[in-house]
Amino acid sequence: MQKRPEVTIRLLREEDLPVADRILRLAFGTFLGLPDPIKFMGDADYVRTRWLADPSAVFGAELAGKLVGTNFATRWGSVGFFGPLTIQPDLWERGIAQQLLRPVMQMEPASGSVRWTRFGELAPGKKQLFLQACADLTSSIYEGLDVQREISAVDNQKLGDTVLIWDNETLAGFAVCHAGAGTEAGSGKCYIKFGAVRSGRNAAQEFRQLLDACHEFARSREARTLVAGVNLARLDAYREMLQAGFRTTTQGVAMQRNADPGYNRPDVFLIDDWR
């Protein structure tokens, strides 16, 4: 008995939009019994407009290298919904729609709009200023802690990007992320090599926002898995990560000179991985 080809679920790309539009019209038109299914909706457009609104929340099902279905998620702050979810009619009853539901259900509900930007999108003349802002933030957590080289390495080598979150015009936190093949993440993964938010009464909230921003960045790079590390001495950060859906896959031991805790303290919301 010949094995059926497997369905691959991925983010929808701009070049997919004409095919996605045809699938949607054909699926609804066929379901409604229209004489010419492809004319469903006339000149209305449900595909391009929604993809442009949030490309990180639109998923496609691929079978044997061809797009055969799509699902659109919409996020309105604390409210989220999905649809239209459509499959090529000749592939109905194959369980593809159920597979397209999974990434939507895994998307974290946002408690509010997360304002974030990418270091790589900054004008060259501004990058040095933001490198210093990141260094000031890390040094406020532990004197001398400075990951400017990591940020520059990711930017120069195009390994991913550094996610920046904001409180008004003040840098609240950042995360240095590798994404995809040829990086320290690997195919299908986004790896937070370092991330931190400023200490203070809003640290827990800003840490959650940083995790949300990293999830959004990972989806924008078509990464199915987000990988991050945290020392358990940073107990509150560890709890926040568990709440966000992270699970332990590898354990390590940190050995520190003279039992100095460094930044491994309960009040510090910081991600790092010394692999």
Backbone bond lengths (Angstrom), bond angles and torsions (degrees), N, CA, C in turn:
res aa  C-N    CA-C-N  psi(-1)  N-CA   C-N-CA  omega(-1)  CA-C   N-CA-C  phi
1 M - - - 1.471 - - 1.527 109.16 -
2 Q 1.319 116.70 126.63 1.459 120.82 -177.84 1.524 110.85 -74.45
3 K 1.331 114.83 131.67 1.468 120.59 -179.50 1.523 110.47 -76.17
4 R 1.330 115.94 134.54 1.468 120.72 177.08 1.521 110.44 -68.12
5 P 1.333 117.80 142.88 1.467 119.55 175.81 1.526 110.73 -63.90
6 E 1.314 115.96 146.97 1.460 120.93 -178.19 1.530 111.12 -79.31
7 V 1.313 114.28 149.84 1.461 121.33 177.02 1.524 108.68 -89.32
8 T 1.310 117.00 134.51 1.458 123.00 176.27 1.524 109.21 -108.72
9 I 1.328 116.42 130.10 1.463 121.20 177.07 1.524 108.15 -103.21
10 R 1.300 116.74 128.94 1.464 121.84 -178.87 1.517 109.91 -147.45
11 L 1.337 115.74 170.33 1.459 119.87 173.81 1.528 110.06 -69.27
12 L 1.304 115.24 144.01 1.455 120.64 177.97 1.526 109.44 -74.81
13 R 1.320 116.35 138.07 1.463 121.44 178.67 1.528 110.22 -106.60
14 E 1.311 115.91 161.77 1.464 119.41 -175.64 1.525 112.02 -59.93
15 E 1.338 116.57 -36.94 1.459 118.82 -179.50 1.533 112.56 -68.30
16 D 1.342 116.82 -13.72 1.459 120.88 178.19 1.528 113.30 -81.70
17 L 1.326 117.71 -13.68 1.460 120.31 -167.48 1.536 114.41 -60.81
18 P 1.336 120.69 -41.60 1.483 118.03 178.14 1.530 112.87 -60.99
19 V 1.339 117.27 -40.66 1.463 120.09 178.58 1.523 110.12 -68.55
20 A 1.341 116.60 -40.81 1.466 120.34 178.74 1.522 111.18 -61.22
21 D 1.326 116.22 -39.85 1.468 120.52 178.28 1.533 110.59 -63.56
22 R 1.323 116.85 -41.74 1.467 120.50 179.93 1.535 110.80 -64.97
23 I 1.329 116.82 -42.31 1.471 120.50 179.73 1.521 110.57 -61.20
24 L 1.333 116.44 -44.56 1.459 120.34 -178.84 1.532 111.05 -61.14
25 R 1.324 116.81 -48.25 1.464 120.19 -178.89 1.532 111.08 -64.12
26 L 1.340 115.57 -44.12 1.453 119.92 -178.49 1.523 112.00 -64.35
27 A 1.349 116.16 -40.33 1.462 120.32 -178.68 1.524 111.53 -66.01
28 F 1.326 117.57 -50.33 1.456 120.69 -179.54 1.528 111.26 -67.76
29 G 1.330 116.14 -41.68 1.458 119.57 -179.80 1.516 112.41 -63.66
30 T 1.333 116.60 -37.39 1.464 120.78 177.77 1.521 110.61 -68.96
31 F 1.335 116.39 -43.55 1.464 121.10 -179.89 1.527 111.37 -61.01
32 L 1.330 116.16 -38.04 1.467 121.13 -178.71 1.523 112.83 -84.26
33 G 1.322 117.05 -5.17 1.460 120.67 177.41 1.510 114.38 73.04
34 L 1.326 117.16 30.59 1.465 120.03 -179.59 1.533 110.39 -69.84
35 P 1.325 118.52 144.60 1.470 121.37 178.14 1.529 111.92 -57.01
36 D 1.331 116.20 -40.76 1.469 121.40 177.09 1.531 107.16 -124.18
37 P 1.341 118.13 89.50 1.470 121.63 -172.73 1.518 114.27 -55.25
38 I 1.315 117.28 -32.82 1.457 120.15 -174.86 1.532 112.41 -66.92
39 K 1.355 117.39 -14.10 1.462 120.49 -179.95 1.526 112.86 -88.78
40 F 1.326 116.97 5.30 1.467 120.55 177.25 1.529 110.15 -54.74
41 M 1.312 118.52 133.98 1.463 127.36 177.17 1.524 113.97 77.51
42 G 1.321 118.25 -4.07 1.459 119.28 178.29 1.519 111.99 59.79
43 D 1.353 115.77 -124.62 1.461 118.53 -178.55 1.530 113.11 -98.25
44 A 1.348 117.65 13.81 1.473 120.50 173.94 1.525 109.89 -72.45
45 D 1.333 116.66 154.66 1.469 121.05 -177.16 1.528 109.44 -132.13
46 Y 1.332 116.73 112.26 1.458 121.54 177.12 1.525 112.20 -99.33
47 V 1.325 116.78 -11.40 1.463 120.27 -170.81 1.526 112.66 -94.32
48 R 1.324 116.70 -62.85 1.466 119.38 -175.61 1.525 112.09 -61.90
49 T 1.320 117.64 -41.93 1.467 120.38 -177.64 1.529 111.16 -62.12
50 R 1.330 116.96 -42.26 1.466 119.78 -178.17 1.524 111.71 -74.32
51 W 1.330 116.53 -35.36 1.461 118.91 177.09 1.531 110.32 -64.90
52 L 1.315 117.15 -43.63 1.464 120.38 179.49 1.529 111.53 -63.84
53 A 1.334 117.01 -31.55 1.467 120.39 -179.72 1.521 111.53 -66.28
54 D 1.354 117.84 -36.59 1.463 120.76 -178.83 1.531 109.87 -162.57
55 P 1.346 118.21 85.01 1.471 120.45 -178.88 1.527 113.57 -61.87
56 S 1.341 117.44 -21.14 1.464 120.09 -178.87 1.520 112.74 -77.95
57 A 1.347 117.73 -1.80 1.467 120.59 -176.43 1.525 111.88 -123.34
58 V 1.337 116.76 23.67 1.466 121.29 179.37 1.530 108.16 -124.79
59 F 1.319 116.10 124.31 1.462 120.66 -172.84 1.527 111.16 -119.01
60 G 1.328 115.15 145.64 1.448 121.16 178.72 1.516 111.09 -121.96
61 A 1.331 116.08 150.13 1.462 122.37 174.74 1.520 107.59 -106.92
62 E 1.323 116.32 128.38 1.455 122.25 -177.14 1.524 109.22 -116.89
63 L 1.307 116.89 132.58 1.462 122.67 179.64 1.521 108.44 -131.31
64 A 1.327 115.12 122.68 1.471 120.52 -178.44 1.528 111.68 53.02
65 G 1.345 115.66 38.63 1.452 120.64 176.55 1.511 115.68 81.95
66 K 1.351 117.69 3.42 1.461 120.93 -178.65 1.523 111.08 -119.61
67 L 1.340 116.38 140.98 1.456 121.26 176.26 1.520 109.17 -70.08
68 V 1.350 116.57 127.69 1.471 119.60 -177.48 1.529 112.68 -127.55
69 G 1.344 118.10 -2.80 1.457 119.59 179.75 1.519 111.19 -170.37
70 T 1.338 116.10 159.81 1.461 120.73 179.91 1.529 110.08 -144.36
71 N 1.329 113.92 157.83 1.463 120.93 173.50 1.521 108.44 -143.93
72 F 1.321 116.38 133.53 1.455 122.92 -177.03 1.532 109.27 -111.60
73 A 1.311 116.56 127.20 1.463 120.79 174.31 1.523 108.69 -105.88
74 T 1.315 116.01 145.29 1.463 121.88 177.97 1.516 108.90 -125.35
75 R 1.329 116.13 130.44 1.459 121.19 -178.68 1.520 109.08 -116.65
76 W 1.322 115.62 116.71 1.458 122.80 176.40 1.523 108.21 -114.16
77 G 1.329 115.67 71.15 1.453 119.21 -178.98 1.509 111.55 63.09
78 S 1.323 117.58 -115.29 1.460 121.60 -178.40 1.527 112.80 -82.20
79 V 1.333 117.77 0.47 1.470 122.76 179.49 1.524 108.80 -116.94
80 G 1.336 115.68 137.60 1.453 120.06 177.50 1.518 110.71 -142.35
81 F 1.341 116.96 149.31 1.458 120.76 176.07 1.526 108.14 -151.80
82 F 1.330 116.81 167.56 1.453 119.41 -179.87 1.525 110.55 -128.02
83 G 1.330 114.47 160.69 1.449 121.80 178.57 1.524 110.81 124.43
84 P 1.328 116.78 155.91 1.458 125.76 -0.88 1.527 113.04 -70.61
85 L 1.331 115.22 144.01 1.464 122.91 173.61 1.524 106.49 -111.47
86 T 1.312 118.26 114.08 1.467 121.00 -175.44 1.522 111.13 -133.61
87 I 1.336 114.71 145.30 1.452 123.26 179.15 1.525 108.94 -126.37
88 Q 1.295 116.52 144.29 1.465 121.34 175.19 1.535 108.93 -52.32
89 P 1.338 118.85 125.62 1.470 121.59 -171.39 1.525 115.89 -52.36
90 D 1.326 119.00 -37.12 1.463 119.28 -177.97 1.529 113.05 -72.68
91 L 1.341 116.04 -2.81 1.467 120.46 178.52 1.527 111.93 -115.47
92 W 1.327 117.00 13.02 1.461 119.41 175.53 1.533 109.63 -62.80
93 E 1.320 115.38 156.56 1.470 122.84 179.62 1.527 112.74 66.69
94 R 1.332 116.78 24.37 1.469 120.13 177.28 1.521 112.23 -108.51
95 G 1.341 117.64 2.53 1.460 121.12 179.49 1.516 114.47 80.95
96 I 1.339 117.38 9.66 1.468 120.18 -177.91 1.523 111.33 -70.13
97 A 1.328 116.63 -37.55 1.468 120.05 179.02 1.524 110.55 -60.52
98 Q 1.311 117.20 -40.53 1.462 120.68 179.32 1.524 110.94 -62.59
99 Q 1.319 116.49 -38.69 1.465 119.76 177.95 1.526 111.79 -66.74
100 L 1.335 116.19 -32.63 1.462 119.48 178.24 1.519 112.57 -73.87
101 L 1.325 116.81 -16.84 1.461 120.06 177.19 1.524 112.13 -76.30
102 R 1.323 117.23 -29.83 1.459 120.31 -171.90 1.527 114.31 -58.95
103 P 1.347 119.14 -50.87 1.470 117.39 -178.96 1.520 113.10 -64.71
104 V 1.341 116.63 -29.76 1.468 119.83 177.83 1.524 110.21 -67.79
105 M 1.325 117.34 -43.38 1.457 120.93 -179.47 1.522 112.00 -68.27
106 Q 1.348 116.33 -25.50 1.458 120.04 179.95 1.519 113.09 -81.43
107 M 1.333 116.63 -13.63 1.463 119.31 179.80 1.519 109.14 -66.96
108 E 1.331 116.11 128.04 1.469 119.78 -177.86 1.506 111.50 -66.05
109 P 1.343 118.21 135.58 1.465 119.61 171.82 1.512 110.14 -68.49
110 A 1.304 116.47 125.80 1.462 120.16 -178.93 1.521 110.92 -83.82
111 S 1.334 115.58 136.96 1.461 120.05 178.71 1.527 110.81 -80.28
112 G 1.302 116.29 -11.74 1.454 120.36 179.11 1.520 108.47 -179.18
113 S 1.293 116.94 175.81 1.451 120.39 179.97 1.521 109.65 -72.86
114 V 1.333 116.08 127.23 1.451 120.78 179.37 1.522 108.43 -96.41
115 R 1.314 116.06 120.45 1.457 119.91 178.41 1.522 107.67 -90.95
116 W 1.337 115.92 114.26 1.454 118.95 178.44 1.515 109.97 -143.41
117 T 1.316 114.84 154.83 1.457 121.85 178.53 1.522 108.13 -135.70
118 R 1.329 115.32 174.79 1.463 120.89 -179.71 1.525 109.48 -114.32
119 F 1.310 115.44 136.11 1.465 120.43 177.62 1.522 110.20 -58.15
120 G 1.338 116.82 -39.39 1.460 120.89 -176.95 1.511 114.06 -63.40
121 E 1.344 117.29 -18.95 1.459 120.70 -179.30 1.525 112.75 -87.83
122 L 1.333 116.66 -6.67 1.459 119.68 -178.94 1.522 110.95 -71.76
123 A 1.314 116.26 149.66 1.461 120.83 174.30 1.526 108.69 -63.88
124 P 1.336 117.82 143.55 1.471 120.12 -178.15 1.518 113.47 -51.45
125 G 1.303 116.93 -37.20 1.459 119.80 -178.54 1.516 114.54 -68.75
126 K 1.345 116.43 -19.09 1.462 120.29 -178.47 1.524 113.44 -96.21
127 K 1.315 116.65 -13.75 1.464 119.07 -173.68 1.525 112.76 -62.46
128 Q 1.318 117.25 -39.11 1.459 119.55 -179.59 1.522 111.31 -63.53
129 L 1.333 117.23 -37.06 1.461 120.77 177.94 1.525 111.06 -62.60
130 F 1.339 116.12 -41.60 1.456 119.57 -178.11 1.525 111.44 -76.13
131 L 1.320 117.70 -29.71 1.466 119.97 172.65 1.523 109.96 -60.47
132 Q 1.325 115.91 -42.44 1.463 119.61 179.56 1.524 110.89 -67.74
133 A 1.333 116.95 -36.79 1.468 120.00 177.57 1.523 110.74 -62.98
134 C 1.332 116.71 -39.54 1.464 120.21 177.22 1.526 110.61 -65.77
135 A 1.329 116.86 -40.85 1.466 120.79 178.77 1.527 111.27 -64.66
136 D 1.327 116.55 -39.14 1.472 120.02 177.73 1.526 110.54 -63.37
137 L 1.347 116.27 -39.64 1.465 119.90 -179.86 1.527 110.84 -64.79
138 T 1.347 117.46 -48.07 1.469 119.58 -178.36 1.532 111.72 -67.43
139 S 1.320 116.62 -36.13 1.475 119.46 179.13 1.517 111.76 -67.52
140 S 1.339 116.55 -26.63 1.471 119.14 176.85 1.522 111.16 -71.78
141 I 1.336 116.75 -22.34 1.463 121.30 176.91 1.520 110.69 -83.19
142 Y 1.336 116.01 -43.75 1.468 121.84 178.68 1.519 107.75 -150.74
143 E 1.287 116.64 119.52 1.458 122.92 -174.10 1.535 111.12 -51.80
144 G 1.333 115.15 124.26 1.455 121.15 177.15 1.517 115.13 90.36
145 L 1.320 118.34 -10.12 1.464 120.80 178.36 1.527 108.83 -66.43
146 D 1.334 117.03 124.19 1.464 120.79 -171.68 1.532 108.72 -151.59
147 V 1.318 118.43 118.12 1.465 121.93 -179.24 1.533 111.49 -115.99
148 Q 1.317 116.44 29.57 1.469 119.52 179.11 1.528 111.53 -57.41
149 R 1.335 116.98 -37.12 1.465 119.90 -179.16 1.530 111.42 -63.97
150 E 1.332 116.71 -38.23 1.470 120.05 178.00 1.525 110.57 -64.34
151 I 1.329 116.27 -43.66 1.465 120.60 179.88 1.527 110.16 -61.73
152 S 1.332 116.45 -46.43 1.465 120.80 -179.10 1.524 111.76 -66.82
153 A 1.335 116.94 -37.30 1.469 120.39 179.48 1.520 111.00 -63.12
154 V 1.321 116.88 -44.57 1.468 120.79 178.76 1.529 110.21 -63.68
155 D 1.321 116.51 -40.60 1.465 120.71 -178.79 1.529 111.05 -69.20
156 N 1.314 117.08 -47.44 1.468 120.73 -175.56 1.530 112.28 -68.98
157 Q 1.338 116.14 -37.19 1.463 120.00 -177.11 1.539 113.05 -91.66
158 K 1.331 116.66 -1.12 1.471 121.67 -179.16 1.528 111.11 56.49
159 L 1.328 115.16 48.25 1.464 121.05 -177.94 1.529 112.46 -88.45
160 G 1.298 117.52 -12.41 1.460 123.44 -176.26 1.514 107.14 163.58
161 D 1.327 116.74 -123.16 1.467 119.99 176.10 1.515 108.47 -169.82
162 T 1.325 115.55 169.58 1.456 121.70 174.44 1.523 108.12 -108.06
163 V 1.324 115.39 120.88 1.467 123.22 -178.54 1.522 108.53 -83.91
164 L 1.317 116.77 131.15 1.473 122.78 -179.33 1.523 109.05 -118.31
165 I 1.341 117.31 129.46 1.467 120.30 174.08 1.518 109.02 -114.85
166 W 1.348 115.03 156.67 1.462 119.99 -167.31 1.517 112.35 -132.14
167 D 1.313 114.89 150.56 1.456 123.81 167.01 1.523 105.72 -120.32
168 N 1.337 114.89 99.28 1.465 120.60 -168.92 1.525 108.33 57.96
169 E 1.320 119.04 -117.60 1.460 121.27 -179.26 1.519 112.64 -102.42
170 T 1.322 117.05 8.59 1.463 121.73 -177.79 1.523 110.62 -100.98
171 L 1.324 116.58 135.02 1.459 120.74 176.02 1.525 109.08 -66.87
172 A 1.336 116.22 119.70 1.470 120.74 -179.19 1.515 112.43 -97.41
173 G 1.326 117.56 -24.34 1.455 120.10 -179.74 1.516 110.54 -179.34
174 F 1.319 115.83 168.40 1.459 120.51 178.44 1.517 109.78 -155.23
175 A 1.330 115.93 160.23 1.465 121.86 178.65 1.515 109.00 -142.79
176 V 1.319 116.11 128.11 1.465 122.65 178.58 1.527 107.63 -90.05
177 C 1.328 117.27 114.89 1.462 121.61 -171.46 1.525 112.48 -119.41
178 H 1.326 115.90 129.50 1.455 122.64 168.02 1.525 107.38 -95.02
179 A 1.332 117.24 147.91 1.466 119.54 -178.85 1.521 110.71 -149.06
180 G 1.342 115.54 124.47 1.448 121.22 170.07 1.507 116.15 91.32
181 A 1.318 114.22 -179.31 1.465 122.12 -178.47 1.526 111.22 -61.92
182 G 1.336 116.52 147.74 1.454 121.11 179.70 1.510 113.88 80.64
183 T 1.341 117.38 3.74 1.465 122.24 176.32 1.523 108.38 -119.86
184 E 1.327 116.48 -177.39 1.461 119.82 178.47 1.524 112.30 -76.20
185 A 1.324 116.58 -2.12 1.463 121.15 178.40 1.527 111.20 -87.49
186 G 1.324 116.51 -51.69 1.457 121.73 -174.94 1.517 111.45 94.94
187 S 1.306 116.16 169.73 1.470 121.97 -175.31 1.521 111.93 -58.82
188 G 1.338 115.40 134.93 1.453 120.99 175.26 1.512 115.12 74.17
189 K 1.338 117.62 8.18 1.460 120.17 -176.74 1.521 111.60 -127.30
190 C 1.319 115.17 151.56 1.468 123.45 169.05 1.519 106.55 -119.79
191 Y 1.298 117.25 129.17 1.465 123.24 -173.00 1.523 109.42 -119.92
192 I 1.331 115.96 118.16 1.474 120.66 175.96 1.523 107.37 -83.85
193 K 1.317 117.05 103.19 1.460 119.72 -179.08 1.525 111.34 -74.93
194 F 1.333 115.13 -35.29 1.471 120.05 177.00 1.520 108.25 -154.17
195 G 1.322 115.71 140.48 1.452 120.56 175.28 1.520 109.75 -155.02
196 A 1.308 116.69 147.18 1.467 119.69 -179.86 1.519 110.08 -159.21
197 V 1.322 115.41 152.19 1.468 121.69 169.41 1.518 107.95 -122.44
198 R 1.295 115.22 157.65 1.460 119.99 -178.93 1.527 109.86 -65.07
199 S 1.300 116.13 148.27 1.464 120.68 178.42 1.522 109.61 -76.45
200 G 1.324 115.35 158.01 1.458 120.18 -179.15 1.510 111.31 140.85
201 R 1.314 117.16 -176.92 1.456 121.40 -173.74 1.530 112.69 -68.41
202 N 1.351 117.24 -21.41 1.465 120.05 179.80 1.526 112.59 -98.78
203 A 1.329 117.19 10.59 1.464 120.55 -173.27 1.522 112.41 -60.63
204 A 1.335 117.56 -44.31 1.465 120.22 -178.15 1.525 110.63 -62.05
205 Q 1.331 117.12 -44.97 1.464 121.17 179.78 1.522 110.88 -63.57
206 E 1.319 117.17 -43.61 1.461 120.48 -179.60 1.527 111.19 -68.23
207 F 1.330 117.46 -32.11 1.463 120.58 176.55 1.531 110.27 -65.31
208 R 1.327 116.63 -41.51 1.469 120.01 176.20 1.523 110.27 -61.37
209 Q 1.320 116.56 -40.50 1.463 120.07 178.60 1.520 111.05 -64.82
210 L 1.326 116.49 -37.76 1.461 119.77 178.03 1.526 110.85 -64.80
211 L 1.324 117.39 -42.28 1.470 120.57 177.02 1.524 110.91 -62.19
212 D 1.328 116.70 -41.99 1.472 120.49 177.74 1.527 110.67 -60.98
213 A 1.335 116.04 -43.84 1.459 120.26 179.90 1.523 111.00 -63.42
214 C 1.336 117.29 -38.62 1.467 120.96 178.82 1.528 110.55 -66.47
215 H 1.335 116.61 -38.40 1.468 119.79 175.64 1.528 110.31 -61.35
216 E 1.327 116.75 -43.11 1.464 120.10 -179.91 1.526 110.76 -65.43
217 F 1.325 116.36 -40.71 1.463 119.57 177.30 1.528 110.48 -62.99
218 A 1.341 116.44 -43.66 1.470 120.15 179.44 1.522 110.96 -58.89
219 R 1.330 117.05 -43.97 1.464 120.07 178.77 1.526 111.55 -63.71
220 S 1.324 116.33 -35.80 1.464 119.45 179.51 1.519 111.80 -66.31
221 R 1.338 117.05 -21.67 1.461 121.74 177.79 1.526 112.12 -101.94
222 E 1.332 115.82 12.88 1.469 122.85 178.69 1.524 111.99 59.86
223 A 1.327 117.02 32.31 1.462 121.71 177.02 1.521 109.50 -87.06
224 R 1.328 116.29 128.45 1.465 120.87 -179.36 1.529 112.04 -85.04
225 T 1.333 116.88 -20.32 1.460 121.55 -175.68 1.519 110.07 -129.76
226 L 1.335 116.16 135.39 1.463 122.15 174.66 1.523 108.09 -109.92
227 V 1.331 116.54 121.79 1.464 122.58 -175.09 1.521 109.28 -112.38
228 A 1.340 116.57 135.51 1.466 121.23 179.28 1.522 108.96 -154.62
229 G 1.326 116.07 156.18 1.457 120.79 179.32 1.514 111.50 -125.21
230 V 1.333 116.45 148.22 1.463 120.66 177.95 1.526 109.16 -148.47
231 N 1.324 117.02 138.42 1.458 121.81 175.64 1.528 108.88 -75.23
232 L 1.327 116.53 135.81 1.466 119.96 -175.71 1.526 112.89 -68.08
233 A 1.332 117.34 -13.58 1.468 118.73 173.39 1.521 110.79 -67.14
234 R 1.339 116.60 -21.93 1.467 120.83 172.84 1.522 107.25 -89.04
235 L 1.305 114.70 68.31 1.458 121.79 -167.23 1.522 112.75 -60.72
236 D 1.318 117.90 -42.78 1.467 119.72 -177.94 1.526 110.85 -66.09
237 A 1.341 117.20 -38.04 1.463 120.28 177.06 1.526 110.44 -64.59
238 Y 1.331 116.54 -41.15 1.462 121.30 178.42 1.526 110.60 -61.52
239 R 1.323 117.12 -43.05 1.466 120.56 179.15 1.524 111.18 -63.73
240 E 1.321 116.68 -40.20 1.463 119.86 178.40 1.525 110.96 -63.17
241 M 1.314 116.73 -37.93 1.460 120.22 -179.79 1.523 111.04 -68.79
242 L 1.328 116.84 -39.81 1.465 119.59 175.12 1.521 110.51 -60.91
243 Q 1.328 116.11 -42.10 1.466 120.92 179.86 1.526 111.04 -63.73
244 A 1.339 116.26 -30.50 1.458 121.33 -179.27 1.528 112.54 -83.24
245 G 1.346 116.81 -1.90 1.454 119.86 175.57 1.512 115.90 104.80
246 F 1.331 118.34 0.10 1.457 120.39 177.71 1.525 109.97 -70.89
247 R 1.336 116.75 147.41 1.456 122.72 177.31 1.518 109.91 -135.00
248 T 1.333 116.74 145.96 1.460 121.94 -177.45 1.521 110.99 -71.57
249 T 1.331 116.18 128.79 1.464 121.10 175.08 1.530 111.18 -118.55
250 T 1.333 117.25 -29.05 1.466 122.16 -178.77 1.514 109.00 -139.78
251 Q 1.325 116.40 139.09 1.458 121.35 177.70 1.521 109.77 -116.74
252 G 1.318 115.73 145.93 1.461 121.43 178.11 1.512 110.64 -137.91
253 V 1.325 115.95 176.25 1.457 122.21 -179.81 1.521 108.90 -125.47
254 A 1.334 117.12 131.62 1.466 122.34 175.86 1.524 108.70 -100.89
255 M 1.305 116.55 125.64 1.469 122.12 178.04 1.527 107.96 -108.38
256 Q 1.325 116.64 121.43 1.467 121.25 -173.56 1.522 110.75 -123.24
257 R 1.317 115.13 135.83 1.456 121.92 -175.41 1.537 111.36 -63.50
258 N 1.327 115.22 133.48 1.473 122.95 176.47 1.529 112.99 57.73
259 A 1.328 116.10 26.82 1.470 121.40 178.54 1.529 112.82 56.61
260 D 1.335 116.21 24.28 1.461 120.65 176.27 1.529 108.63 -69.86
261 P 1.327 119.15 120.70 1.472 120.00 -177.94 1.514 113.32 -67.81
262 G 1.342 117.36 -18.22 1.463 118.99 -178.05 1.521 110.76 57.71
263 Y 1.328 116.30 -125.96 1.469 119.16 177.31 1.523 111.88 -99.27
264 N 1.340 117.01 10.67 1.467 120.48 176.22 1.529 109.80 -85.24
265 R 1.330 113.75 72.71 1.462 121.45 -177.15 1.523 109.23 -129.63
266 P 1.331 117.34 151.44 1.472 120.26 -177.05 1.523 114.25 -58.28
267 D 1.334 117.71 -28.26 1.461 120.24 -175.84 1.526 112.95 -85.45
268 V 1.328 117.72 0.02 1.463 121.39 -175.92 1.525 110.27 -99.92
269 F 1.329 115.86 127.94 1.472 121.88 178.19 1.524 106.82 -107.40
270 L 1.311 115.31 92.56 1.457 121.59 -171.64 1.526 109.61 -145.13
271 I 1.329 116.14 139.31 1.463 124.05 177.13 1.517 108.24 -112.17
272 D 1.336 117.01 132.58 1.462 119.81 171.72 1.524 108.60 -153.30
273 D 1.297 115.26 161.59 1.464 120.97 -179.00 1.523 107.22 -145.06
274 W 1.340 116.30 116.65 1.461 120.61 -176.06 1.526 112.33 -97.79
275 R 1.312 118.03 24.63 1.474 119.94 -177.43 1.513 111.15 -57.61
